[in-house]
Amino acid sequence: MTEAAKPKYRSELLGALHETMEELHRHGAIDKATMRRFDVACLTPVEAFDPAAIKAIREEAGFSQATFALALNVTTSLISKWERGEKKPSGPSLKLLALAKTKGIDAIL
């Protein structure tokens, strides 16, 4: 695995545990669902986005604020506040933004 593709872990201990579980999964000792649970438990949570990054994700998708709001299931006003830095996305919205950034807007539609 290249350095750029190496996952970030919540802690060194969780990193070692996750790598062990990946080996067990690779050898068929644990199933895909169990591996997903370890991914969620061990990997670093989604990082925050600044206003410019949120706007860039929206513009990359070619969406207006209203359409982007529909895709994220939030209000147009909230998208505007995020892009002006008045509010910050959190929870599921933050995860959806991360998916849209890394996998493209189609990943959340």
N, C-alpha and C positions, 0 to 999 in steps of 0.2 A: 504494500500500500504506500503510495507516495505521501510525502509530508503534508501536502496541501489537502489530500483526501482523508487524512487521519482524523478520526472523530475526536471531539473534545468531551471529556468526562467531568462529572460533578466533583470527583475526587480521584486521587491516585488509586485508592482501594477499589472504588467502583469501576475504574478503568481495568484493573487486573481481573476483577470478577467478570466483567463484560467480555473481555478477550477470551477468558476460559470458556464462557458459555458459547461464544462464537465457534470455538473449536469443537465443543460438544455437538452443536447444531450441525456443523460441517460434516461430522461423522455419524449423524443420524441419532444421537443419543437424546436430543430434545427436539420438539416440534417447532414449527414456524410461529405458532401463537405464543408459545413460551418465550421464544427469542424476541418477539415484539414487545412483550412485557419487560424484558430486560433492557431493551433499547430505551423504552420510556423511562425506566427507573434509573438508568446509569448515565445516559447522555445528557449533556448540558442543555438546559432549557433555552428556548428561543430568545435571542438578544433583542433589545429595544431598537426601534427605527426612529431616526430623526425626521423632522418634517420634510426635508428635501428628498429623503429616501422613499417616503410614502408617496410623494408626488411622482417620483421617477417610476415607481412600480405601476402606478395608475397610468401614466403617460406611455410607458412601454406597452401596456395592454391596449392603448388607444381608446381608453374609456373617459367619459366625462365623470365629474364627481358624482352625479346622480346614478349613472350606470354602475360605477365602482361601488357605490353604497349598496345597490341592489345585490351585487355579487357577494358582498361581505355581510349582508343582512343587517346593515346599520343605516342611520339616517344620512342624508346628504350633508346636513349641518355638521354631523360628527366628522365626516371626511374633511370638510373645510377646516374644522377646528384642529384636526390632526396636522393638516398641511400648514397651518399657521403656527403650530406649536402651542396652542392654547390647551390642548388635551393630548394624552398619550394613549395609544392602543394598548390593550391588555387582554389576557385570557385567550379565548377562542379567536378574537379578531387579530391578535398578534400572531397566532399560529397560522391563520389564513394568509396574512401578509407575507410571512416567511415562505409559505408554500408557493404563493404567487411569484415571489422573487426568485426562488430557486428552481421551480418547475414550470413557471408560466401560469398565466391567468386561467388557462383551461383546466389546470389541476384542481381548481376550486369551484368550477361551474358545474 
